[in-house]
Amino acid sequence: MRRTCVVELIVDEETEKRLRRLCDLSSKLWNEINYTRLKMWLEKKGIDFEATYREFYEKYKPLIGAVTAQTIIRKNGNAWKSFFRLLELRREGELPPFMTWVSPPGYKKKNKSRTLWTAIRKDQYKMDGDRIILQGLGAIGWIEVRYKGLIHLRGERGGIEIRYDADRGKWYAHIAFEVSETMVRGEWMRVPLQPKGNLTAGIDIGINNLMAVYVEDGLAKLVNGRPLKAISFYWRERISKYQSMLN
């Protein structure tokens, strides 16, 4: 069972400088290769995945490391393959009912600005106590950063994605696990549990729609996330107001 654990990163000035450089270049790589592939698709030329891989791998491996460049390019390739699979399902009339539109992979940007993001392969980092050490980052070298938060999963660790939340002004690491145990109320529990039924369901987690659930027997349900979004916005505004007053 694959799950992700999210922890907050605690950065000093030098660490943040390196993280910003790494994540800015990583997003730039994603956006550039995505634009090239999107252009090929729109011009109906067919996407040359191998040629675009070679072009951008050679361009970015000195900057962020060969493994980082490879990881990001492959993630983009997987996103395109998923898009083509969804197009096939739409042509066959087999899209789940809550999916009304299929779009090609998007860009790493928000409000016309490039978002700060990177993807690190599992053999490219290690965890030592409350620290995460990223290695093999090309011209950037390596980054050691502290984290806070509970690692509530046990099992084989996978890759890690790092993102900067501009709204909160904080860095977060999303650590993938092939989970064998999870902590529940302070105790470790073996997973997965034995299911009560024999049907398969898919859950898509979002913001406006908190969850879109589709069961293979045709049952579908949307859970509205707008009330929670409004509550979150309200309290962020209140917190920001009082922080300004205290400052």
Phi, psi and omega in degrees: 000123183262128180220168180235137176250132183250129177231154178271139179265137179255112189243144169263182186298315182290318179297317179296322178300315179292318179298317179298318179297312180299312185288326177294315178294323180295315178294323178297318177300311179304311184296320182292314181289327178293319178298316181298316180290323177297319179298317178299317182293317180294327179276003177058035178270346189084137183276124176270090184295322182292316181294317179292325176300309183298316183301309186276336174296312180295326182289321189257345183297327176290337186274317185236004180097147184298317183292319179298313179300315179299316181298315182292318180295319179292324176299318179295319177299319178296324178297319178293320179295323176295321178299315180295325178294320178295324176298319178298315180297323179294318178297326181274359181069029184248012175293142175299151188298335181280352178265108182256351183210142178239124183239150175293165180306140182268186182259158175276081180206157177211129182054042177069009177244146179292131178281155179265115187203148170208163177233129184240131180287157188297333179270010184253000179215162173218158179245130182228101184065238180260026182235146173246129182244117178262135185230164175066048186255030176063228182296338180283335178085256180216161179224130173244125186222140176279155175226158172227147184131159184272126169276097188265012181237148173234148180143191180284125179283141175255212180287175180226137174244137181244133181225149173254125177268103184293330180292320181266345183068036184226155176259143179226144174248131178252108187257122181276143178227143162268100198278133171248332178217149175225148181274126178232116180052044175084001180236145179277135182232135178291140177224159001281155175284160177291121181293150181278338180237188181236015179263157177254138179230150174244141180234124176253120183262130181222202182250297179296316169257107185302318176214139169243116185250131178228125179256146186297343177276005177103350178291131179225146180211137174251136176248115184291125180258359184298320177301317178294322178298318180294319179297316179299316180298317181300312183287328175297320177296317180296315180299315179300320180298312183287329174296319178296320179295319180292325180288000000 
